[in-house]
Amino acid sequence: MSDYNLEAEKKNKADQEKDKREHDQRISDLRKILSTPEGRRGIWNELSRAKIFIDFFSLNSFEVARFLGQRSIGLGLLADLMEAKPASFYQMYCEAISKEKGAKKEEEPNE
């Protein structure tokens, strides 16, 4: 093997190790965030803003590209979330539904 190939192989391995460390740190951070109600609420809001829960159609290619970009970021966050702490997704869903029901009760007029 040439020196060039050995150097390229070492660099590639170092890059992979760096990527793994960054990924592990991101997952660890997400676990910490998901351990608090405020963190779960924030993540749920980001997933909602990324529009991962809705269908979309437009004839305007720029709108479609924008939507798909937002959705791609949200799906990446969801994938990290499911790796970090899968049960937290259901917990966030239940908390969001509970909050929604509470908001609807406040809107109803008292008779």
N, C-alpha and C positions, 0 to 999 in steps of 0.2 A: 504494500500500500504506500502511496506517496504521502509526503508530509502534509500536503494540502488536504487530502482525504481524512487524515487523522485529526487535523485541526478542525475541519468542518464537523466531524463526528463528535469531537469534544464540545464544540460550541452548541451543536444540536442537543446534546445530552444536558448541558448546563441550562439551555433555554427551557427544556422540558421540566427540569427540576425547579426552576424559577416559576414556571407556570403552575406547577403542582402546589408550591408553597403559597402562591397568591390565591389559588382556588381554595385551598384548605383554610386560609385566613378569612376569605369571603364567607365561607360556609360557617366558620366559627363565629364571625361577627353576626351573621344572620340568626344563628341560634340564640345569641345573647339578645338581639332585638326582639325576637319572637317570644321571649320569656316574659315580656311585659305587655299589659293591655294597650299601652300607648304605642309600643312598637308594632303590635299586630294591627292596630287601627291605621297606623301610617303605611304599613305594607299593603293593607287592603285598599287604601285610598290610591296608592300608586298602581296597583293592579287594575283598579277601576278606571283610572285616568288613561291607562294604556289600552283600554277598550278590549280586553281579552274576553269579556263576557258577552259581547254583542256581535251580531252579523253586520256586514257592511256591503253596500253596493253603490257604485257611482260610475258614470260613464267618463268622468274626468280622471284622466290617468294620474294627474298630480295629487288629487285627493286620495286616490287609491294608494299611491306610493307613500304618502304621509301616514295614512292609516296603518299600512303594513309595517312601516318603520316603528311606529308607536307600539304596535302589537308585538313585533319581534322583541323589543326591549322588555315588554311585560311578560312574554312567554319565557324569556331568559331568566327573569326574576322568579317566575313560577317554578321553573326547573330547579333553580338553586334552592328555593323554599322546600320543594318536595324532597330534595336530597338532605337538607339540613334538619327538617322537622316536619314530616308529612302530616302528622295529626293537627298541626297548627292551622292548616288550610281549613279544615272542618271547623275548628274552634273560631277562626276569624269569620267564617260564613255565619255561624250561629250568633256571634256577637253583632254582626252587621244586621242580621234579621231582627234581633232583639232591639237594636237601636232604631231600626225602621218602624217596628211596631210601637215603640215608645213615642216616636215622633208623630205617628198617626193618631195615637190616643190624645196627644196634646192638641192636635188640630180639631178634633171633634168638639162640638159645642156641648157644654154641660147643660143638662135639662133638669 
